Amino acid sequence: MSASRASATAPACPGRPPGRGRLGAALLAVALAGTGCSAAPYYSQAISGELALLSASRPISDWIADPSTPAELRERLELALRIRAFASRELALPDNRSYTRYADLHRSSAVWNVFAAPPLSLTLKTWCYPLFGCAGYRGYFDRDAADRLATELGAQGLDTTVAPIPAYSTLGWFPDPLLSTFVHWPEPELARLVFHELAHQVVYVRDDTRFNESFATAVERAGLARWVERRNDPALRAQYGQYQLHHAGLLALVGQTQQELQALYASDLPEERQRQRKQEILARLPERYRQLRDGAWQGFAGYDAFFLAPWNNARIAALAAYQDDVPAFEALLASQNGDLARFFARVKALAGLAPAERDAALRALLPHGAGAAPDVRSPA
């Protein structure tokens, strides 16, 4: 949509903050179309934040050629370029400008997402957006703004959590850059994140966060396994093996808590008793983690910071969105003999179904009695 046509469709909102230049004005007009003037502050910060991020980026090749770039950063950027090329060449992921640029954000997260859920339910509150549909989170480029919304929702009786998000996908609308918030992650983590975010550009279903995130998680897992195999580096294999061990253990911990809460909320217990049992269940999760860390993991404390934030329905439900349908997608990939191009075509067909039909088709892919547990990573 051209800037002039977009401006013509925008509602007249008194006091609306201006966009940053022509592109900012066009994007704000599209975002506000049909949403009402009350949406202006939110979409203004979102668009300003996106434009600031894009303007801070420059081609990775420029960073590599710049003699002032620290050697460690140069090595990571060179690795990222190899991962990016592998994604398109070997994984059938989009071949475009995404992750060919780099930006130093000088902050710990790209955005902060607010998640909320009822006090006795694992169903996330949703927000709807022009172009992208509805999702179970509200994203902010400013942490204080995210905290304010979480406080408002908490005052309404909802469980809330604010999650730091190192990266996100614009679904191909913009060339998503590599960011300082994750470029120094261990190689398996860096590779899987790039594969995950590129997968969102292949298939995205409006109003179905679980489908979108589970699909991208299935792609990242398949892609990471192939990247490690192709690299044929003993040190990387060992690092990948440790990542799998720790990640699987954490999945089991959080999955157990999710299942216990689901059973509780489906029970006939009085509300007061459900609230009491909920707190007992949530209190056991950090203790189970400490037992795993000090026992089978032999003191590995890499997830300690993850357990500093309090656990509630919003946090459990947000994590579940990344994993609940992964077994179904992995079964579908296996049925295509691992051919990702054919797999993507099948997933696009699923995406075209009505929600109930789509869910039924995914359930039919699972082996009898198969279950799912939530993935423990920040939603992207």
C-alpha positions in Angstrom: 0.0 0.0 0.0 1.4 3.4 -0.9 1.9 6.1 1.6 -0.6 8.4 0.1 -3.4 5.8 -0.1 -2.7 4.6 3.5 -2.9 8.2 4.8 -6.3 8.6 3.1 -7.7 5.6 5.0 -6.5 6.7 8.5 -9.1 8.0 11.0 -8.7 11.6 12.1 -7.4 11.2 15.7 -6.8 14.4 17.5 -3.4 14.5 19.1 -2.2 11.4 17.3 1.6 11.1 17.6 3.2 11.5 14.2 5.0 8.6 12.5 8.7 8.8 11.8 8.9 10.1 8.3 6.8 8.9 5.4 7.1 5.2 6.1 6.2 5.7 9.7 3.1 7.7 8.8 2.0 5.1 6.3 2.4 2.3 8.8 0.6 4.2 11.5 -2.3 4.8 9.1 -2.6 1.1 8.2 -2.4 0.1 11.9 -5.1 2.6 12.9 -7.5 1.8 10.1 -10.6 0.4 11.7 -9.2 0.3 15.3 -10.3 3.6 16.7 -8.3 6.6 18.1 -7.7 4.9 21.4 -5.2 2.6 19.7 -3.0 5.4 18.5 -0.5 5.5 21.4 0.1 1.7 21.3 0.6 1.5 17.5 2.7 4.7 17.5 5.2 3.1 20.0 5.2 -0.1 18.0 5.9 1.6 14.7 8.5 4.0 16.2 10.2 1.1 17.9 10.3 -1.0 14.7 11.7 1.9 12.7 14.3 2.7 15.3 15.4 -0.9 15.2 15.7 -1.0 11.4 17.5 2.3 11.3 20.1 1.0 13.8 20.9 -1.9 11.5 23.5 -2.1 8.7 24.7 -4.9 6.5 26.7 -7.6 8.3 29.3 -7.3 5.6 29.9 -3.7 6.7 30.3 -4.7 10.3 32.8 -7.5 9.3 34.8 -5.1 7.2 34.9 -2.4 9.8 38.3 -2.5 11.6 36.7 -1.2 14.8 34.4 -4.2 15.1 35.5 -6.4 18.0 37.0 -9.7 16.9 34.5 -11.7 18.9 31.6 -9.9 17.3 33.1 -10.3 13.9 33.4 -14.1 14.4 29.8 -14.3 15.6 28.5 -12.3 12.6 30.5 -14.6 10.2 28.9 -17.6 11.9 25.4 -16.0 11.6 25.9 -15.5 7.9 26.8 -19.2 7.5 23.7 -20.1 9.5 21.6 -17.8 7.3 22.9 -19.2 4.1 22.3 -22.8 5.4 18.7 -21.9 6.2 17.8 -21.1 2.7 20.0 -23.6 0.9 19.3 -26.7 3.1 16.1 -25.9 4.9 13.9 -24.3 2.2 13.5 -21.2 4.3 13.1 -17.8 2.6 16.1 -16.4 0.8 15.7 -12.7 1.5 17.4 -9.9 3.4 16.3 -11.0 6.9 19.3 -11.7 9.2 21.8 -10.2 6.7 21.9 -7.0 8.7 23.0 -6.4 12.4 21.9 -3.9 15.0 23.3 -3.2 18.4 20.3 -2.2 20.5 22.2 -1.4 23.7 19.5 -3.1 25.8 18.8 -6.6 27.0 15.7 -7.4 24.9 14.2 -6.4 21.5 10.7 -6.1 23.0 8.8 -7.1 26.1 5.6 -9.1 25.7 2.7 -9.1 28.2 0.8 -12.3 28.7 -2.4 -12.7 30.8 -4.7 -15.5 31.8 -7.6 -16.0 34.1 -6.8 -17.1 37.7 -8.2 -20.6 37.1 -7.5 -21.2 33.5 -4.6 -21.7 31.1 -6.3 -19.8 28.3 -4.4 -16.7 27.3 -6.1 -13.4 26.9 -5.8 -12.3 23.2 -5.3 -9.0 21.5 -6.1 -8.4 17.8 -4.0 -6.4 15.4 -4.5 -5.1 11.8 -2.9 -7.3 9.2 -1.6 -10.0 11.7 -4.8 -11.1 13.4 -5.2 -12.0 17.1 -2.4 -13.2 19.3 -2.0 -14.2 23.0 0.3 -11.3 23.9 0.8 -7.6 23.7 4.3 -6.4 22.8 6.1 -3.2 23.8 9.5 -1.7 22.9 9.5 0.0 26.4 9.7 -2.2 29.5 7.9 0.3 31.7 4.9 0.4 29.3 4.7 -3.4 29.4 4.9 -3.3 33.2 2.1 -0.8 33.4 -0.2 -2.9 31.3 0.6 -6.0 33.4 -0.3 -4.1 36.5 -3.6 -2.9 35.0 -4.5 -6.5 34.0 -3.4 -7.8 37.4 -5.7 -5.3 39.1 -8.6 -6.9 37.0 -7.8 -10.2 38.6 -5.8 -11.8 35.8 -2.5 -13.7 36.2 0.2 -11.7 34.2 3.8 -12.0 33.2 6.1 -9.8 31.2 8.5 -11.8 29.1 11.8 -10.3 27.6 11.8 -11.2 23.9 15.3 -11.3 22.2 13.9 -11.5 18.7 10.6 -11.5 16.7 9.5 -11.8 13.2 7.8 -9.2 11.1 6.6 -12.0 8.8 8.6 -10.7 5.9 7.2 -7.2 5.9 10.7 -5.9 6.9 14.2 -7.4 6.7 14.5 -8.6 10.3 18.0 -7.9 11.5 20.4 -10.0 13.6 20.4 -8.3 17.1 22.8 -7.8 19.9 20.2 -9.4 22.2 21.1 -12.9 20.9 24.1 -12.8 18.7 26.4 -14.0 21.4 24.2 -17.0 22.4 25.8 -20.5 22.1 25.9 -21.7 18.5 22.9 -24.1 18.9 20.8 -21.4 20.4 21.7 -18.8 17.8 21.0 -21.3 14.9 17.6 -22.4 16.2 16.4 -18.9 16.8 17.2 -17.9 13.2 15.5 -21.0 11.9 12.5 -20.4 14.1 12.0 -16.7 13.1 12.4 -17.5 9.4 9.8 -20.3 9.7 7.2 -17.6 10.6 7.8 -16.1 7.1 6.8 -19.5 5.5 3.5 -20.1 7.3 1.5 -17.7 9.6 -2.1 -18.3 10.5 -4.2 -15.4 11.8 -5.6 -15.9 15.3 -3.7 -19.1 16.1 -0.6 -18.5 18.2 -0.2 -22.2 19.2 -0.2 -23.3 15.6 2.3 -20.7 14.5 4.7 -21.1 17.4 4.5 -24.9 17.4 5.2 -25.1 13.7 8.2 -22.7 14.0 9.5 -24.8 16.9 9.3 -28.0 14.9 11.2 -26.3 12.1 13.9 -25.0 14.4 14.4 -28.4 15.9 14.7 -30.1 12.5 17.0 -27.3 11.3 19.3 -27.4 14.3 19.7 -31.2 14.1 20.7 -30.8 10.4 23.0 -27.9 11.1 24.9 -29.8 13.7 25.2 -32.9 11.5 26.5 -30.8 8.6 29.0 -29.0 10.7 30.4 -32.3 11.9 32.3 -30.6 14.8 32.8 -32.8 17.9 32.7 -29.8 20.2 29.4 -28.6 18.7 28.0 -32.1 18.9 28.8 -32.2 22.6 27.3 -28.7 23.1 24.2 -29.7 21.2 23.9 -32.9 23.3 24.0 -31.0 26.5 21.5 -28.5 25.2 19.1 -31.4 24.3 19.6 -33.0 27.7 18.9 -29.9 29.7 16.1 -28.7 27.5 14.3 -32.0 27.6 14.5 -32.1 31.4 13.1 -28.7 31.7 10.3 -29.5 29.3 9.3 -32.4 31.4 9.2 -30.2 34.6 7.0 -27.5 33.1 4.9 -30.1 31.3 4.1 -31.8 34.5 3.0 -28.6 36.1 0.8 -27.8 33.1 -0.9 -31.1 33.3 -1.5 -30.8 37.0 -3.0 -27.4 36.6 -5.2 -28.5 33.7 -6.5 -31.4 35.8 -7.2 -29.0 38.8 -9.1 -26.5 36.7 -11.2 -29.3 35.2 -12.1 -30.7 38.6 -15.2 -30.1 40.7 -13.3 -28.6 43.6 -14.7 -25.3 45.0 -13.0 -22.1 43.7 -11.3 -21.3 47.0 -9.8 -24.8 47.1 -8.7 -24.6 43.5 -6.8 -21.4 44.2 -5.1 -23.0 47.2 -4.1 -26.1 45.2 -2.9 -23.9 42.3 -0.4 -22.2 44.6 0.8 -25.5 45.9 1.3 -26.9 42.4 3.2 -23.8 41.3 5.4 -23.7 44.4 6.6 -27.3 43.6 8.0 -26.3 40.2 11.1 -24.4 41.4 11.8 -27.0 44.0 11.6 -29.8 41.3 14.0 -27.7 39.2 16.5 -27.4 42.0 16.4 -31.2 42.5 17.0 -31.8 38.8 19.8 -29.2 38.7 21.6 -30.6 41.8 21.0 -34.2 40.9 20.9 -35.5 37.3 22.3 -32.2 35.9 25.3 -32.3 38.3 25.0 -28.7 39.3 24.4 -27.2 35.8 22.8 -23.8 36.7 22.1 -22.4 33.2 18.4 -22.1 33.9 18.6 -20.5 37.3 17.7 -17.0 36.0 14.7 -18.5 34.3 13.2 -19.5 37.6 13.7 -16.1 39.3 10.4 -14.8 37.8 7.2 -16.0 39.6 5.2 -18.8 38.1 1.5 -18.4 37.3 -1.1 -19.3 34.7 0.0 -16.7 32.2 3.6 -17.9 32.2 2.7 -21.6 31.9 0.2 -20.9 29.1 2.7 -18.7 27.2 5.3 -21.3 27.2 2.8 -24.0 26.2 2.1 -22.2 23.0 5.5 -23.1 21.7 5.2 -26.8 22.2 1.7 -28.1 22.4 1.4 -29.0 18.6 5.1 -29.8 18.0 4.6 -33.6 18.1 2.0 -33.3 15.4 4.2 -31.2 13.2 7.1 -33.5 13.7 5.0 -36.5 12.8 3.9 -34.7 9.6 7.5 -34.0 8.7 8.4 -37.6 9.3 5.6 -38.6 7.0 7.2 -36.5 4.3 10.5 -38.3 4.8 12.1 -35.2 6.2 11.5 -33.2 3.0 11.0 -29.7 4.3 9.7 -28.2 1.1 6.9 -30.9 1.0 6.3 -30.4 4.7 5.8 -26.7 4.2 3.3 -27.4 1.4 1.3 -29.7 3.8 1.4 -27.2 6.6 0.1 -24.4 4.3 -2.8 -26.7 3.4 -3.5 -27.2 7.1 -3.3 -23.4 7.6 -6.2 -23.0 5.1 -8.6 -25.1 7.1 -11.1 -23.8 9.5 -9.8 -23.7 13.1 -11.7 -26.8 14.3 -10.7 -28.8 11.2 -7.1 -27.7 11.6 -7.0 -28.8 15.2 -8.6 -32.2 14.3 -6.1 -32.7 11.5 -3.2 -32.1 13.9 -4.6 -34.4 16.5 -5.0 -37.1 13.9 -1.2 -36.9 13.2 -0.3 -37.9 16.7 0.4 -41.5 17.7 -2.3 -42.9 19.9 -1.9 -41.6 23.5 0.8 -39.1 22.6 1.0 -36.0 24.8 2.7 -32.6 24.7 4.5 -30.4 27.1 5.3 -26.7 26.9 8.6 -25.4 25.5 10.5 -23.3 27.9 11.8 -20.4 25.8 10.7 -16.8 25.5 7.9 -16.5 22.9 9.0 -15.0 19.5 
